[in-house]
């Protein structure tokens, strides 16, 4: 019973860490990756358009 409780508590901690690190609104990793990807797409499009 104790092992199950510890396992469940660890899963909750992992879920909370994931939520805070990856999905944290405007400061999370997901937002940073999306912003960098959009910047890269803009730069690539500008290269393609040329002078």
N, C-alpha and C positions, 0 to 999 in steps of 0.2 A: 504493500500500500504506500509505503514511504517513497519507494522508487518511482511509482506512478506520479505522486505529487511533485517530486523534484523534476521529473520529465515535463509535466504540464507547466510548471513555473518557468522552466528554461525556454519552452516554446513561446510562452507569453513574452518573455524578455526579448527573444529574437524577433518576434513580430513587432514589438514596440521599437526596437532599434531600427528595423527595416523602415518602419513608417517615419521615424524621425530623420533618418539619414537620406533615404532615397526619395520619399514622397513629400518632403517638407515644404510645400507651397513654393514660394519664390526663391528659397535658398537651398532646396534639395538638389541632389545629383541629377535627377531626371530633368529638372528645369535647366541646369547648367549644360547638360548634354544637348538638349534641344536648342538652346541659344547658340552654342558653338556650331551645331549643325546648320542652323539657318545662316550664320555668318559665312560658313564654308560654302554653302550653296550660292549665296550672293557673290562671293569672290569668284567662284567658278563661272557663274553666269557673266560676270564682268569680263573675265578673260575670254570667254567665248565670243562676246560681242565685238571685242577688239576696237581699234581706233577708227 
